[in-house]
Amino acid sequence: MGVRFLFVGTIPLCLVTAVDGAHAQSASRDSEVLPAIEVVAPTTTVARPARNRAAPQAPRNVRRVLVYPTAPTPTVRSGMDVDKVPAAINAVGAGQIARTGSLNIGDALQQQVPGIILSDTTGNPFMPDIQFRGFTASPVAGTPQGLAVYQNGMRINEAFGDTVNWDLIPTAAIRSVTVVTNNPAFGLNALGGAVNVLMKDGFSYQGAETNVMGGSFGRIQGSAQAGKQVGNYSVYGALEGVRDNGYRNFGESAVRRFYGDVGYRTDSSEFHLNVGLAKNNFGASAAVPIELLNKYWGATYTTPQTTDNRVAYANLTGKVEVTPTWTLDGSVRVRRFQQKTVDGNPTETEPCAAPNDAFLCFNDDTNFANGVNGVPIVNPFPADAVLGQIDRTTTRSTTTGATLQATNTDQLFGHNNQFMIGTSFDSGVTRFGASAELGTIGSDYVVNGSGIFLGPSGAPISIGPVSLRATNRYTGLYAIDTFDVTDRFSVSGGGRFNYASINLQDQIGTDLNGSHTFSRFNPMVGGTYKVTPEVTAYAGYSEANRAPTPLELACADPARPCIVAAFLIADPPLKQVVSRTIEAGFRGSKELNIGTLGWKIGGFRATNADDILAIPSPEVQGFGYFQNVGRTRRQGIEAQVNLTSKALQLYASYTLVDARFLDSLSLNSRSPFAVDDIIQVVPGNRIPSVPRNRVKLGVDYAVTDAFKVGGDALFVASQYFAGDESNQAARLPGYSVFNLHASYQINKTFQLYGRVDNVFDKRYATFGTFFERDDVPNFSNGGAEFSDPRTVTPARPRAFYAGLKATW
C-alpha cells in the first residue's frame, strides 16, 4: 500500500562517539579513573600517534569528539571539538562499565547517563528496556521503539520489530557507549536519540585479562579478553559467559558471547574485520499479580516464558585519507539473527454451549475453535480443568548493508569547516512463524501442553498458525556541515533523505500480503558559542522519524486484533512517526585544587506526530493492535556535575521528563476505570511508564593506592501503570536503590573486588500494568477470583557478589 514513509538507512554517517586519543592505549586496562570520553569534563587530550611511529605527538588542549559513520577508525583529522556539537552528549567508557561488575550494559548506562533508566518488562535483568528521555529501546516485540542503536556503525535494531536485544552485545569488548541527540543522520528510530556502541580492537586494547565473579541467586560469570598489535596489524578477542538462576521462579539465564577483530592500518588508512557470535537462553518471568507477589517475591504467573536468542555477524570497515583534507569511510556487513519464544498464557478457548458442548469454542461459546486441519476440536479436557495455551514464535532475520561517507576539512572563506556527505543501504529479510498449543494451567501457574494446536478460529478474532516473509529495504542520503563563524561561534546544518520499502508475503494463505513505502527529508540546524574558555552554550533543532515495522503493519486492524508479536492478521496502513526536537543548554569545566569539575545543564522538547501505540482489544483479553494516536510530547531538563581527581570521583545528576498526550483519544484499556473497556484520554494526560523525576549519585574513593571503595544511588519517581493513559488509577510507587562496591589490588596482576546491590533490600517494581482478574483463579487463595487488577515486575532483592580479575 502506497503510504509515504521516511526511513533512515543503515548507519549514520555522523554517529558521534566521544573518544580521547590519549586513552587509545590506556583504555586497554579499563582504568579505574573516569575515562576521557566523559566529554562534559575537561580533559587534556593527546593527538593520536602517527600510525607507524612510537612517540606520541605533542599534547593539544582540546576536547575532541570523533565521528564514526561506519567504523571505529578515528584519526585526529576526522575529530571535532566537543564544544562544536550542538546537542547533549553522554559517554560511558570501559572503566565505568567494568566498575559495575555486570555483564549487562544497561547497568552502566543507568548509572552514568542522566536521562536513562531501566524498565524490566520481561522479568529478566539481561533483557531490559532502556528508556532515554521517555523514548525506549526494548527487546520486547510490540514496544514502540524510539532509539536507534549501532554497534561499530552497524544498526542492531532488529529488522522485524526494530527491537534491541542488549544481551547480544559482549560487554567486556565495549570500548565506549555514547548517547547522542539532535541529529537526523542517525536514521530510523532516532526519535529520542541514538546509542552508539564502539568496540575494542588490538590498536586500542593491548594485553590480556580474565575476570570471574559469583554470588547471589546462583550467579557465576566469567570473561576473557586479549589484544595485541604487531607492526601495522592488530588482533583482539573477547569471550563471556554467565549462568544465573534468577531471583524468581523460572528466571534462569545462560549467556554465551564472543567478539573478535582483526585490523590493519598505515599512515593514511585503516581497515577492520570484526565478527561476533552469541547464544543466549532466558527465563522471562514477566509481570505477576500483586496479590501473588505479596505472598512471595519470587512468584510467577502463567509460565513457561522463555526466550532463545542467537546472532552471528561480520562487519568489514575501512577508512582512507585520500588527501590531507579528504577522508573516505566505508563498510559492508551481514547479520543473522534468530529468536525463539515460548509463552504460556490464559486462553480464550472454552467449552462450547449446548448442544455443541462436546466441542471447544474460541472467544465465546458459539464460535468453534478449529484445529490446524480446520476441523472443530473435540473437548478432551476434564470439566474442572483451567485451560491455557502455549504460544510459540520463531523469528529468523538476515540483514545486509553498506555505507560510504566522505569527510572534508578544507577551510571555507578562510574559516575552519567540516563537511560530510554519505549514503547507506540496508536490506533485511525476515521469516516469522507462530503457533498456539492448547493446555491446562496447574496450581503453580505452569501451562502444560496437550499436543492440540489451534488453527484459524473465532470471528472476527482469529488465531492460528502464522508464516510470514517480510522484506525491508532502507536507503539514505545525508550531508552535515559544521562551520566556524568565529573562533568562539560555530554553526551546523544538514539533513538526511530516507526511503523505505516494506513488503509482507504470506506463506500459508492467511491474507498477510502487503507493500508499503515511506519517504521523508529530516533537517537539522544548530550552533555552539563559547561564552568563556570554560563555558559553552549550545542549541539545536532537528527532525527524525520511524517507519511502522513489519510487525506493526501486520497487526493494525482494530476489527481483527492479534496476540501482539504472535498471531498477525492484517496489514492496514499506518503513518510514520515524525519527531521534532529542540534542545539548548550550557556545559563547562574548571580546574580546581581538589580536582577537575565538569558540569552541564540543558532543556529539551520532542514532539511526536502520529505516534504509534499498542492498543488492547476490547473483545479478547491478550489480543491487541497497533494504532496511530496523534501527537505526544516529551520535554524536560537534564543537569549533571562530576568531580574527578586521582583519589576521588563524584558524580550527581537530575533529570525531569514530562511526557504527555497532546490530543484527545478514546482508547481500549484494561484499566479498572475503563467504561465498557474504553478510557478517555484528554490533552495533558501523562504517558504511562515514564517516571517524571530521576536522581543519580555516585562516589569512588581511593583509601590507598590498592584499596578503593565506592557506592551509587538511584532515585526514581512514581509512574502511571501501562494501560492507564487516562491517569485515573493510583501510580506505581517510586523507588530508591543503594549499591556499594570495593576493590583491592593484590599486586600488579590480581585484583579482588566485590559489590552489594540493593543494600537495604528495597522491594520495588520498575513496570506495572493491568490484567484480566477472572482469566485464571487465584490458586494461592483457594481458587477465588483475583481482586486486584494490578500486575508488576518485581526488582531484584539484595544481592552479594565477589570476583577476581587478573590482568597481564
C-alpha positions in Angstrom: 0.0 0.0 0.0 1.4 3.4 -1.0 2.0 5.1 2.3 4.8 7.5 2.0 7.4 7.0 4.7 10.9 8.1 5.6 13.5 5.7 6.6 17.0 6.2 7.7 19.2 3.7 6.2 21.9 1.7 7.8 24.5 3.5 9.7 24.5 7.2 10.2 27.5 9.0 8.9 27.6 11.2 11.9 27.5 8.7 14.7 29.2 10.8 17.3 31.4 9.0 19.8 33.4 10.9 22.3 36.9 9.4 22.5 40.1 10.8 23.7 43.2 9.9 21.8 45.2 9.9 25.0 43.3 6.9 26.1 43.8 4.9 23.0 46.3 2.7 24.8 45.5 3.3 28.5 41.9 2.3 27.9 43.2 -1.2 27.5 43.3 -1.7 31.2 39.8 -0.4 31.9 41.3 2.1 34.3 39.5 3.0 37.5 39.9 6.6 36.5 37.0 8.2 34.8 37.8 7.9 31.1 38.3 10.9 28.9 35.2 10.1 27.0 33.3 11.9 29.7 33.1 14.7 27.3 31.4 17.1 29.8 34.5 17.0 31.9 37.6 19.0 31.0 40.4 16.8 29.6 43.7 17.4 28.0 43.9 15.1 25.1 46.9 13.9 23.2 46.7 13.7 19.5 46.8 10.1 18.3 50.4 9.0 17.3 51.1 8.6 13.7 50.3 5.1 12.7 53.8 3.8 12.4 55.6 5.9 15.0 56.4 5.0 18.5 56.4 8.5 20.0 53.2 10.5 20.5 52.8 14.0 19.2 52.6 17.0 21.5 49.5 17.3 23.6 46.8 19.6 22.5 44.5 21.3 24.9 41.2 20.4 23.2 38.4 18.0 24.0 37.8 16.0 20.9 34.8 14.2 19.6 35.3 11.7 16.8 32.8 10.9 14.2 32.1 7.2 13.5 29.9 6.8 10.5 30.9 3.4 9.5 33.7 2.1 11.7 35.9 2.7 14.7 38.8 4.0 12.7 39.3 7.5 14.0 42.1 9.9 13.0 42.8 13.3 14.6 41.8 14.9 11.3 38.3 13.4 11.5 37.7 14.6 15.0 35.6 17.6 16.2 35.9 19.7 19.3 33.1 18.6 21.6 32.2 22.3 22.1 31.1 22.4 18.5 28.4 19.7 18.9 25.0 21.5 19.2 23.5 18.8 21.3 23.7 17.0 24.6 26.3 14.1 24.6 26.7 11.4 27.2 29.5 8.9 27.1 30.3 5.8 29.2 33.8 4.2 28.9 35.2 0.8 29.5 36.4 1.7 33.0 32.9 2.7 34.1 31.4 -0.4 32.6 33.9 -2.6 34.4 33.2 -0.9 37.8 29.6 -2.1 37.7 30.8 -5.7 37.8 27.9 -6.5 35.5 27.8 -8.1 32.0 24.6 -6.1 31.3 25.5 -2.9 29.5 22.2 -1.4 30.8 23.5 -1.2 34.4 26.4 1.2 33.4 24.1 3.3 31.2 21.6 3.7 34.0 24.3 4.8 36.4 26.1 7.3 34.2 23.7 8.8 31.7 21.3 11.2 33.4 18.2 10.6 31.2 18.4 6.8 31.1 16.5 4.4 33.4 15.9 0.7 33.0 12.4 -0.9 33.0 12.1 -4.6 33.5 9.0 -5.7 31.4 10.4 -9.2 30.8 11.3 -10.1 34.3 14.9 -10.9 33.3 17.8 -8.5 34.0 19.6 -9.3 30.8 16.6 -8.2 28.7 16.0 -4.7 29.9 14.0 -1.8 28.3 16.4 1.1 28.2 14.5 4.3 28.3 16.0 7.7 27.5 14.0 10.9 27.9 10.8 8.9 27.6 11.9 7.0 24.4 12.6 3.3 24.6 14.9 0.7 23.0 13.4 -2.6 24.1 13.8 -6.4 23.3 10.0 -6.8 23.7 8.2 -7.2 20.4 5.4 -4.7 20.0 7.1 -2.0 22.2 7.1 1.3 20.2 10.8 1.9 19.6 12.3 5.4 19.9 16.1 5.0 19.9 18.5 3.9 17.1 21.2 1.6 18.3 24.5 0.9 16.5 27.4 -1.4 17.2 30.6 -0.3 15.4 28.4 1.6 13.0 26.2 -1.5 12.3 22.5 -0.9 13.1 21.3 -3.5 15.5 17.6 -2.7 15.8 16.2 -5.9 14.5 14.6 -5.9 11.1 11.1 -7.3 12.0 10.1 -5.2 15.0 13.0 -2.7 15.5 13.6 -4.4 18.8 17.1 -4.2 20.5 18.5 -7.3 22.2 21.0 -5.8 24.6 22.0 -9.3 25.7 23.8 -9.9 22.3 26.4 -7.2 22.9 29.6 -8.6 24.6 30.1 -6.1 27.5 33.8 -6.8 28.1 34.6 -5.9 24.5 33.0 -2.5 24.7 35.3 0.5 24.4 32.7 3.2 24.8 29.0 3.9 24.6 27.8 7.3 23.5 24.2 8.6 23.7 23.7 11.5 21.2 20.6 13.6 20.4 19.5 16.2 17.9 20.9 14.6 14.7 18.8 13.1 11.9 21.8 11.3 10.4 21.3 8.5 12.9 18.4 7.4 10.9 15.4 5.2 11.6 14.1 5.3 15.2 16.3 8.1 16.4 13.2 9.9 17.7 14.8 10.4 21.1 18.4 10.0 20.1 20.9 7.3 19.2 23.1 4.9 21.2 26.5 4.2 19.5 28.5 1.3 20.9 32.1 1.3 19.9 34.0 -2.0 20.4 37.7 -2.6 21.2 40.4 -3.6 18.8 44.0 -4.6 19.1 45.2 -1.0 18.5 43.1 0.4 21.4 43.5 -2.6 23.7 46.8 -4.4 24.3 47.3 -7.0 26.9 45.1 -9.7 28.4 42.6 -10.0 31.2 40.5 -12.7 32.8 37.6 -12.0 35.2 35.5 -14.4 37.2 32.7 -13.5 39.6 30.0 -15.3 41.6 27.3 -14.6 44.1 23.6 -14.5 44.9 20.9 -16.4 43.1 23.4 -18.9 41.7 25.2 -16.3 39.6 28.6 -17.3 38.1 30.1 -15.4 35.3 33.4 -15.1 33.5 35.1 -13.2 30.8 38.4 -13.1 29.0 39.8 -10.6 26.6 43.2 -10.1 24.8 44.6 -7.7 22.3 47.9 -7.3 20.5 49.5 -5.1 17.9 52.3 -6.3 15.7 53.5 -3.6 13.4 50.6 -2.4 11.2 48.4 -5.3 12.2 46.3 -5.9 15.3 44.1 -8.7 16.7 41.5 -8.6 19.6 39.2 -11.2 21.0 36.7 -11.4 23.9 34.7 -14.3 25.4 31.9 -14.1 28.0 29.7 -16.5 29.8 27.0 -16.2 32.5 24.8 -18.6 34.4 22.2 -17.2 36.8 19.3 -19.0 38.5 17.4 -15.7 38.8 15.6 -14.3 41.9 12.2 -15.5 40.7 10.8 -18.9 39.8 11.7 -20.0 36.2 14.0 -16.9 35.8 17.2 -18.7 34.8 19.7 -17.1 32.4 22.5 -18.5 30.3 24.7 -16.1 28.2 27.5 -17.0 25.8 29.1 -14.3 23.7 32.2 -13.9 21.5 33.6 -10.9 19.7 36.8 -10.7 17.6 38.5 -8.0 15.5 41.4 -8.1 13.1 42.8 -4.7 12.0 45.4 -3.2 9.6 46.5 0.4 9.4 49.0 2.7 7.8 49.7 6.4 8.0 46.7 7.1 5.7 44.3 4.1 6.1 42.8 1.7 8.5 40.7 -1.5 7.9 38.9 -3.8 10.3 37.1 -7.1 10.1 35.1 -7.8 13.2 32.8 -10.8 13.9 30.5 -11.8 16.7 28.6 -14.8 18.0 26.1 -15.2 20.8 23.7 -17.9 22.0 21.6 -16.9 25.0 18.7 -18.5 26.8 16.4 -16.7 29.2 13.5 -17.5 31.5 11.5 -14.3 31.3 9.0 -14.5 34.2 7.3 -11.1 33.3 4.7 -9.3 35.4 2.9 -11.0 38.2 -0.3 -10.1 40.1 0.3 -8.0 43.2 -1.7 -10.5 45.3 0.8 -13.3 44.4 3.7 -11.0 44.9 2.6 -10.0 48.4 2.9 -13.7 49.4 6.1 -14.5 47.7 8.5 -12.1 46.0 9.7 -14.8 43.5 6.2 -15.6 42.3 5.4 -16.1 38.6 2.1 -16.1 36.6 1.4 -18.3 33.6 4.7 -19.9 32.6 6.7 -21.2 30.7 8.1 -17.9 29.3 11.4 -18.5 27.7 13.5 -16.7 25.0 16.3 -18.1 22.9 18.4 -15.5 21.1 21.2 -16.3 18.6 23.2 -14.0 16.4 26.2 -14.2 14.1 27.6 -11.2 12.2 30.6 -9.9 10.2 31.4 -6.3 9.6 34.2 -5.0 7.3 35.1 -1.4 7.7 37.7 0.9 6.2 38.9 4.5 6.3 41.3 6.0 3.8 42.8 9.5 3.9 42.7 10.3 0.2 44.3 13.8 0.6 45.3 15.8 3.7 41.7 17.2 3.8 39.5 14.4 2.3 38.7 11.1 4.1 36.6 8.2 2.8 34.9 5.8 5.1 33.0 2.7 4.1 31.6 -0.6 5.5 29.8 -3.7 4.4 28.1 -6.1 6.8 25.9 -9.1 7.2 24.0 -10.1 10.3 22.0 -13.3 11.0 19.6 -13.2 14.0 17.3 -15.9 15.3 14.8 -15.8 18.2 12.5 -18.5 19.5 10.0 -17.7 22.3 7.7 -19.9 24.3 5.0 -18.1 26.2 2.4 -19.7 28.5 -0.9 -17.7 28.6 -4.5 -17.8 29.6 -6.7 -18.7 26.6 -9.9 -17.5 25.0 -10.7 -21.2 24.2 -13.6 -22.6 26.3 -16.2 -25.4 26.1 -19.0 -24.6 23.7 -22.6 -24.1 24.8 -25.1 -26.9 24.3 -25.9 -28.6 22.1 -22.2 -28.3 21.0 -20.7 -28.8 24.5 -18.6 -31.7 23.3 -16.5 -29.2 21.3 -14.3 -26.3 22.1 -15.1 -22.7 21.1 -12.9 -19.6 20.8 -13.7 -16.2 22.3 -17.3 -17.2 23.2 -19.3 -20.3 23.5 -20.7 -20.4 19.9 -17.7 -20.0 17.6 -15.9 -23.2 17.1 -12.2 -23.5 17.9 -10.6 -25.3 15.0 -7.5 -27.4 14.7 -4.8 -26.8 12.2 -6.8 -29.1 9.8 -9.8 -26.7 10.0 -12.0 -29.2 11.9 -13.7 -28.1 15.2 -11.7 -29.5 18.2 -13.5 -32.1 20.4 -13.1 -31.1 24.0 -10.5 -33.5 25.5 -10.2 -31.8 28.9 -11.9 -32.6 32.3 -14.8 -30.3 33.3 -12.8 -28.7 36.1 -9.7 -28.0 34.0 -8.4 -24.4 33.8 -7.5 -24.0 30.1 -4.5 -22.2 28.8 -2.3 -22.1 25.7 1.4 -22.1 24.9 2.2 -19.6 22.2 5.4 -20.1 20.3 7.1 -17.8 17.8 10.2 -18.1 15.6 11.9 -15.1 14.0 14.8 -15.5 11.6 16.3 -12.4 10.1 19.2 -11.8 7.7 20.3 -8.2 7.2 23.0 -6.9 4.9 24.1 -3.3 4.4 26.7 -1.0 3.0 27.7 2.6 3.8 30.0 5.1 2.1 30.9 8.5 3.5 33.3 11.3 2.6 34.6 13.9 5.0 36.3 17.2 4.0 38.1 19.6 6.3 39.1 22.3 3.8 38.7 25.9 5.1 35.7 27.8 3.8 36.1 31.6 3.3 39.2 31.4 5.5 37.3 29.7 8.3 37.5 26.1 9.6 34.9 23.9 8.2 34.0 20.2 8.3 31.7 18.7 5.7 30.3 15.2 5.5 28.3 13.5 2.8 27.3 9.9 2.6 24.8 7.2 1.6 23.7 4.0 3.1 21.6 1.0 2.1 20.2 -1.8 4.3 18.3 -4.9 3.4 16.5 -7.3 5.8 14.7 -10.5 5.1 12.7 -12.0 8.0 10.8 -15.2 8.2 8.3 -15.2 11.1 6.2 -18.0 12.4 3.8 -18.6 15.3 1.7 -21.4 16.7 -0.7 -22.0 19.7 -0.9 -25.2 21.6 -3.8 -25.8 24.0 -3.1 -27.0 27.5 -4.2 -26.8 31.2 -2.9 -24.4 33.9 -1.9 -26.1 37.2 -1.9 -24.6 40.6 1.7 -23.5 40.1 0.5 -21.5 37.0 2.5 -23.7 34.7 0.8 -24.3 31.4 1.0 -28.0 30.4 0.6 -28.6 26.7 -1.8 -31.2 25.3 -0.4 -31.6 21.8 -3.5 -29.9 20.3 -2.7 -26.9 18.1 -5.2 -24.2 17.2 -6.0 -23.3 13.6 -7.8 -20.2 12.4 -10.6 -19.7 15.0 -13.0 -17.0 16.1 -14.9 -14.3 14.2 -13.8 -11.6 13.6 -11.0 -12.5 16.0 -8.6 -15.1 14.6 -5.8 -17.2 16.0 -3.8 -19.9 14.3 -0.5 -20.6 12.6 1.4 -17.7 11.0 4.1 -17.9 8.4 5.2 -14.6 7.1 8.1 -13.4 5.0 8.9 -9.7 5.5 11.4 -7.7 3.4 12.9 -4.3 4.4 14.8 -2.0 2.1 16.2 1.2 3.6 18.1 3.8 1.6 19.5 7.1 3.0 21.4 10.1 1.7 22.7 12.7 4.1 25.0 15.7 4.4 26.2 17.6 7.5 28.4 20.7 7.7 30.0 22.4 10.7 31.3 26.0 10.0 33.3 28.1 12.4 31.9 31.6 12.1 34.4 32.8 14.6 36.9 31.1 17.0 34.0 31.0 19.5 30.9 30.6 17.4 30.2 27.5 15.2 27.1 26.6 13.3 26.0 23.2 12.0 23.3 22.2 9.5 22.3 19.4 7.2 19.8 16.6 6.9 19.0 13.2 5.6 16.6 11.9 2.9 15.3 8.5 3.6 13.4 6.0 1.6 11.9 2.7 3.0 10.2 -0.2 1.3 8.5 -2.9 3.4 6.9 -5.9 1.8 4.9 -8.7 3.6 4.4 -12.0 1.9 2.0 -14.6 3.4 3.4 -18.1 3.2 0.3 -20.1 4.2 -2.7 -18.1 2.8 -3.8 -16.1 5.8 -4.0 -12.8 3.9 -1.0 -11.1 5.3 0.3 -9.7 2.0 1.1 -6.0 1.7 3.5 -3.5 0.3 4.4 -0.2 1.9 6.8 2.7 1.1 7.7 5.7 3.1 10.0 8.7 2.4 11.0 11.9 4.1 13.7 14.5 4.5 14.8 15.3 8.0 16.6 18.6 8.6 18.8 19.7 11.4 20.4 23.1 12.4 22.3 24.1 15.5 25.1 26.2 16.9 27.5 26.5 19.8 29.1 29.5 21.4 32.0 29.6 23.8 30.9 32.1 26.3 34.2 31.9 28.2 37.1 29.5 27.8 35.4 27.3 30.4 31.7 27.6 29.4 29.9 26.7 26.2 26.3 27.3 25.1 24.6 25.1 22.6 21.2 25.0 20.9 19.7 22.9 18.0 16.6 21.8 16.2 16.2 18.5 14.4 13.7 16.1 13.0 13.7 12.3 12.9 11.2 9.6 12.2 10.5 5.9 12.4 8.5 3.8 10.0 5.9 1.3 11.1 7.6 -2.0 11.5 6.6 -5.2 9.6 5.2 -6.4 12.9 3.1 -3.3 13.4 1.8 -3.3 9.8 0.8 -6.9 10.1 -1.3 -6.2 13.2 -3.0 -2.8 12.6 -6.7 -3.6 12.2 -8.9 -2.9 15.2 -11.6 -5.2 13.8 -9.1 -8.1 13.6 -6.7 -7.8 16.6 -4.0 -10.3 17.2 -1.8 -11.5 20.0 0.9 -8.9 19.7 4.1 -10.3 18.3 2.5 -13.6 17.6 -0.7 -14.1 15.6 -0.6 -11.4 12.9 -3.8 -10.8 11.0 -3.8 -8.0 8.5 -1.8 -5.0 7.3 -3.8 -1.8 7.1 -1.5 1.2 6.5 -0.1 3.1 9.5 1.5 6.5 9.3 5.2 7.0 10.0 6.1 8.7 13.3 7.8 12.1 13.0 9.6 13.7 15.9 10.6 17.4 16.1 13.2 18.1 18.8 14.6 21.4 20.1 17.2 21.5 22.8 19.6 24.0 24.4 21.9 24.2 27.3 25.3 25.0 28.8 28.3 22.8 29.6 31.6 23.6 31.1 34.6 22.6 33.1 37.0 24.1 35.6 40.2 23.0 37.2 40.0 23.2 41.0 42.5 22.5 43.7 40.7 19.3 44.6 40.3 18.0 41.0 38.5 18.7 37.7 34.9 19.9 37.8 32.7 19.2 34.8 29.1 20.2 34.5 26.2 20.6 32.1 22.6 21.7 32.2 20.1 21.7 29.4 16.5 21.5 28.3 14.7 19.6 25.6 11.3 19.3 23.9 10.5 16.5 21.5 7.0 16.5 19.9 5.9 13.3 18.0 3.3 13.4 15.3 1.3 10.2 14.6 2.8 8.3 17.5 2.1 4.6 17.4 0.8 2.6 20.5 -0.1 -1.0 21.1 -3.9 -0.9 21.9 -5.6 -3.8 23.7 -8.6 -5.4 22.0 -12.0 -4.7 23.6 -13.1 -8.2 22.6 -10.4 -10.6 23.7 -8.0 -10.4 26.6 -4.4 -10.7 25.5 -5.2 -9.5 21.9 -4.5 -6.1 20.5 -3.4 -4.0 17.5 -1.3 -1.0 16.7 -2.7 2.4 16.0 -1.6 6.0 15.3 -2.7 8.1 18.3 -1.9 11.6 17.3 0.6 13.9 18.9 2.7 13.3 22.1 5.3 15.4 23.7 8.4 14.7 25.9 10.1 17.6 27.5 12.3 18.3 30.4 15.7 19.3 31.8 18.9 17.4 32.5 21.7 18.5 34.9 24.9 16.8 35.7 28.0 17.5 37.7 31.1 15.4 38.3 34.4 15.9 40.1 37.4 13.9 39.2 40.8 13.6 40.8 43.3 10.9 41.3 41.8 9.7 44.6 38.2 10.9 44.4 35.5 10.7 41.8 32.0 12.1 42.4 29.0 12.5 40.1 25.4 13.6 40.5 22.6 14.2 38.0 19.0 15.1 37.9 16.6 14.6 35.0 13.0 15.7 34.7 11.0 14.1 31.9 7.4 15.4 31.3 5.8 13.0 28.8 2.2 13.8 27.8 -0.5 13.2 25.2 -1.5 16.3 23.2 -4.7 15.1 21.6 -8.0 13.7 22.8 -8.3 9.9 22.4 -10.7 7.1 23.1 -8.6 4.0 23.8 -9.4 0.4 24.7 -7.9 -0.4 28.0 -7.9 -3.0 30.8 -7.8 -0.1 33.4 -10.2 -0.7 36.3 -11.5 2.8 35.5 -12.4 1.9 31.9 -16.1 2.1 31.0 -17.1 -0.7 28.6 -13.3 -1.2 28.2 -12.9 2.4 27.0 -10.9 5.2 28.6 -11.0 8.8 27.6 -7.6 10.5 27.2 -7.5 14.3 27.3 -4.7 16.6 26.2 -2.2 16.8 29.1 -2.6 13.3 30.4 0.8 11.8 31.2 2.2 8.9 29.2 2.3 5.8 31.3 5.6 4.0 32.3 7.6 7.3 32.2 8.8 8.4 35.6 8.9 12.2 35.9 12.0 12.6 38.1 15.3 10.7 38.3 18.2 11.5 40.6 21.6 9.7 40.4 24.6 9.9 42.8 27.9 8.1 42.8 31.3 8.2 44.6 34.6 6.3 44.3 37.4 6.9 46.8 40.9 5.5 46.9 41.6 4.8 50.5 45.1 3.7 49.5 46.7 3.1 46.1 45.5 -0.5 46.4 42.2 -0.2 48.2 39.2 1.6 46.7 35.6 1.9 47.9 32.5 3.4 46.3 28.8 3.5 46.1 25.9 4.7 44.0 22.3 5.6 44.5 19.3 5.9 42.2 16.0 7.7 43.0 13.1 7.3 40.5 9.7 8.9 40.9 6.3 7.3 40.6 4.8 6.4 37.2 1.4 5.5 35.8 0.7 1.9 35.0 0.8 0.9 31.4 -2.8 0.9 30.2 -3.7 3.9 32.4 -3.4 6.6 29.7 -6.3 8.5 31.3 -4.3 8.8 34.6 -7.1 7.6 36.9 -5.5 4.7 38.8 -3.0 5.0 41.6 0.6 5.2 40.3 3.3 2.6 40.6 5.3 3.9 43.6 8.7 5.4 43.1 11.8 3.8 44.5 15.3 4.4 45.7 18.2 1.9 45.4 21.6 2.0 47.0 24.6 -0.1 45.9 28.2 -0.5 47.3 31.4 -1.8 45.8 35.0 -2.2 46.7 38.3 -3.5 45.2 41.7 -4.4 46.4 44.7 -4.6 44.1 46.7 -7.5 45.4 49.6 -7.0 43.1 50.2 -5.8 39.6 48.3 -8.8 38.2 45.5 -9.7 40.6 42.6 -7.7 41.9 39.8 -8.8 44.3 36.5 -7.0 44.1 33.0 -7.2 45.5 29.7 -5.5 45.5 26.4 -5.4 47.2 23.4 -4.4 45.1 20.2 -3.0 46.7 21.9 -2.7 50.1 18.7 -2.1 52.0 16.8 -4.9 50.3 14.2 -2.5 48.9 11.2 -4.2 47.4 10.0 -2.3 44.4 8.9 -2.6 40.8 10.0 -0.8 37.6 7.0 -1.7 35.5 3.3 -2.2 36.1 0.2 -2.9 34.1 -3.3 -4.4 34.4 -4.6 -7.9 33.8 -8.0 -9.7 33.5 -8.7 -10.9 37.0 -11.1 -13.7 36.1 -8.9 -15.4 33.4 -7.1 -17.7 35.9 -8.1 -18.5 39.5 -6.0 -17.2 42.4 -4.8 -20.7 43.5 -3.0 -19.1 46.5 -6.4 -18.1 47.8 -8.3 -21.3 47.4 -9.1 -20.7 43.7 -11.1 -17.5 44.3 -11.1 -14.7 41.7 -8.3 -12.1 42.0 -9.4 -8.9 43.5 -6.6 -6.5 42.4 -6.1 -5.9 38.7 -2.6 -4.7 39.1 0.4 -6.7 37.9 4.1 -5.7 38.2 7.6 -7.0 37.6 9.4 -7.1 40.9 13.0 -5.9 41.0 16.0 -7.9 42.3 16.3 -8.1 46.1 19.6 -7.5 47.9 22.4 -9.4 46.3 26.1 -10.1 47.1 28.9 -10.7 44.5 32.6 -11.2 44.6 35.2 -11.7 41.9 38.8 -12.0 40.9 40.4 -10.1 38.0 43.8 -10.9 36.5 45.5 -8.5 34.1 48.7 -9.0 32.1 
